[in-house]
Amino acid sequence: MIRLTLALILLAGAAQAKTQTAILAGGCFWCVESNFEGVAGVKDVISGYTGGNSQNPTYDDHDGHYEAVKITYDDAKITYAQIVDKFLHSTDVVDAGGQFCDRGKAYRSAIFVSNTAEKNIAKDEIAKAQAALGQTIVTPVLSAKTFWPAEAYHQDYYKSTELVLTRRGPKEKQNAYKFYRESCGRDARVKQLWGSAAEFTH
């Protein structure tokens, strides 16, 4: 019994050790969250704010922060390099002023790294993507700062059936999200930029 218990503890520890996180900013966090939640090996995606100096940022007051996501993944099923590659091929990596219709500092793209290994991998993936694209990629690799989860109503926004008011009247959140994504031209621009290598386009 003692041996069985010890074995279970060791197995649990090994499984836990496989769980890693990646923090990415690619414009509207609803879109990046919805992109990665369906990826095999990804366990969870949380929308939030990071990169700034203010404490406890909110949607109404996150000056200096990026809209970002924190991806928890099993590195036995998907690698950090694969996540970064998918991210680069799903954003406008040549736009330093925001992403798609969302303009300004909060909507810029960035890869936030927690250690030297992540930094090296991110830079390698950028170099490969840049060579394939034939254009200069402006997405920076930045040192990770505190990640602040966004308000509950932002999490899984694209799934919610809750009604919200839009310019076209009341809509379920998921339909409002689809309308926003299409109107913002996200997928169209990603396809234009990356062609057949584009990720997550609908």
C-alpha positions in Angstrom: 0.0 0.0 0.0 2.8 2.4 0.9 4.6 1.6 -2.5 1.3 2.2 -4.4 0.7 5.5 -2.6 4.3 6.6 -3.3 3.9 5.7 -7.0 0.8 7.7 -7.3 2.5 10.7 -5.7 5.4 10.4 -8.1 3.0 10.1 -11.1 1.1 13.2 -9.9 4.3 15.1 -9.5 5.5 14.1 -13.0 2.1 15.2 -14.5 2.3 18.5 -12.7 5.8 19.1 -13.9 4.6 19.0 -17.5 2.3 22.0 -17.0 3.8 25.2 -18.3 2.5 28.7 -19.1 2.9 31.1 -21.9 1.9 34.8 -21.9 1.0 36.4 -25.2 -0.5 39.7 -26.3 -2.1 39.7 -29.8 -4.7 42.5 -29.7 -8.2 41.8 -28.4 -7.8 39.1 -25.7 -11.2 37.6 -26.5 -9.8 36.5 -29.9 -6.5 35.1 -28.7 -8.3 33.2 -25.9 -10.7 31.7 -28.4 -7.9 30.8 -30.7 -5.9 28.8 -28.2 -8.6 27.2 -26.1 -9.2 24.6 -28.9 -5.5 23.7 -29.3 -4.6 20.1 -28.3 -2.4 20.2 -25.2 -3.7 23.5 -24.0 -5.4 23.1 -20.6 -6.6 26.7 -19.9 -6.5 30.2 -21.3 -7.2 33.3 -19.2 -7.7 36.8 -20.5 -5.9 39.6 -18.6 -3.5 42.5 -18.5 0.2 42.6 -18.3 3.3 44.6 -19.2 2.4 47.8 -17.2 3.3 49.1 -13.8 -0.1 49.9 -12.3 -1.5 47.5 -9.8 -4.9 45.7 -10.2 -5.7 47.0 -13.7 -9.3 46.9 -15.0 -10.8 47.0 -18.4 -11.7 50.7 -17.8 -8.2 51.5 -16.5 -5.3 49.5 -17.7 -3.1 52.2 -19.1 0.4 50.9 -19.8 -0.7 47.3 -19.9 -1.3 45.1 -22.8 -4.4 43.0 -23.3 -2.9 39.5 -23.1 -3.7 35.9 -22.3 -2.1 33.4 -20.0 -2.0 29.9 -21.6 -1.5 26.8 -19.4 -0.4 23.9 -21.4 1.0 20.3 -21.2 4.5 20.4 -22.7 4.3 16.7 -23.3 1.6 17.4 -25.9 2.5 20.8 -27.2 5.8 22.7 -27.0 6.4 26.4 -26.2 7.9 26.7 -29.7 4.7 25.4 -31.3 2.6 27.8 -29.2 4.7 30.8 -30.3 4.6 29.6 -33.9 0.8 29.4 -33.9 0.6 32.8 -32.2 2.9 34.5 -34.8 0.9 33.0 -37.6 -2.4 34.3 -36.2 -1.4 38.0 -35.6 -0.4 40.9 -37.7 3.3 40.8 -36.9 4.2 43.8 -39.0 1.9 46.2 -37.2 3.5 48.0 -34.3 0.5 50.3 -33.6 -2.1 47.7 -32.5 -3.9 44.8 -34.0 -6.4 44.9 -36.8 -9.2 47.5 -35.9 -7.9 47.9 -32.3 -5.4 50.6 -32.1 -3.1 51.9 -29.3 -0.6 50.5 -26.8 -3.0 48.1 -25.1 -3.6 46.2 -28.4 0.0 45.8 -29.5 1.4 42.3 -30.0 4.1 40.9 -27.7 5.6 37.7 -26.3 6.3 37.8 -22.6 9.0 35.4 -21.5 9.8 34.2 -18.0 13.3 32.8 -18.5 16.2 32.6 -20.9 15.0 29.4 -22.5 11.6 30.9 -23.5 13.4 34.1 -24.7 15.7 32.0 -27.0 12.8 29.9 -28.3 10.7 33.0 -29.0 13.5 34.8 -30.9 14.2 31.6 -32.9 10.5 31.3 -33.9 10.4 35.0 -34.8 13.5 34.6 -37.0 12.0 31.6 -38.8 8.6 33.3 -39.3 10.3 36.4 -40.6 12.4 34.5 -43.1 9.2 32.8 -44.4 7.3 36.0 -44.5 10.0 38.1 -46.1 9.1 41.1 -44.0 10.4 42.5 -40.7 8.4 41.2 -37.7 7.9 43.9 -35.1 6.4 41.8 -32.3 8.8 42.2 -29.4 10.0 39.7 -26.9 9.6 41.2 -23.4 10.4 40.1 -19.9 7.2 38.9 -18.1 5.6 41.0 -15.5 2.7 40.3 -13.2 -0.3 38.9 -15.1 -3.6 40.3 -13.9 -6.7 38.2 -14.8 -9.4 40.3 -16.5 -12.9 40.6 -15.0 -15.0 37.5 -15.0 -17.3 38.8 -17.8 -14.3 38.8 -20.2 -13.4 35.1 -19.7 -14.8 32.8 -22.3 -16.6 35.8 -23.9 -16.9 34.0 -27.2 -18.9 31.2 -25.6 -21.4 33.1 -23.5 -25.1 33.2 -24.3 -25.6 36.3 -22.1 -27.2 39.2 -23.9 -25.2 42.4 -24.5 -26.1 45.6 -26.3 -24.3 46.1 -29.6 -24.5 48.7 -32.4 -26.9 46.2 -34.0 -29.1 45.8 -30.9 -29.1 43.1 -28.2 -27.1 40.0 -29.1 -25.8 37.0 -27.3 -22.1 37.6 -26.4 -21.0 34.8 -28.7 -22.8 36.3 -31.6 -21.5 39.8 -30.7 -18.0 38.3 -30.6 -18.4 36.8 -34.1 -19.7 40.1 -35.4 -16.8 42.0 -33.8 -14.2 39.6 -35.1 -15.5 39.7 -38.7 -16.0 43.5 -38.6 -12.5 44.0 -37.2 -11.1 42.1 -40.2 -8.8 39.9 -38.1 -9.1 36.7 -40.1 -9.1 38.5 -43.4 -5.8 40.3 -42.5 -4.2 37.1 -41.2 -5.0 35.3 -44.4 -3.7 38.2 -46.4 -0.5 38.3 -44.5 0.3 34.6 -44.0 -1.7 32.9 -46.8 -1.9 29.1 -46.4 0.3 29.3 -43.2 -2.4 31.4 -41.4 -3.6 29.9 -38.1 -7.1 30.1 -36.5 -8.8 31.8 -39.5 -12.5 31.1 -39.8 
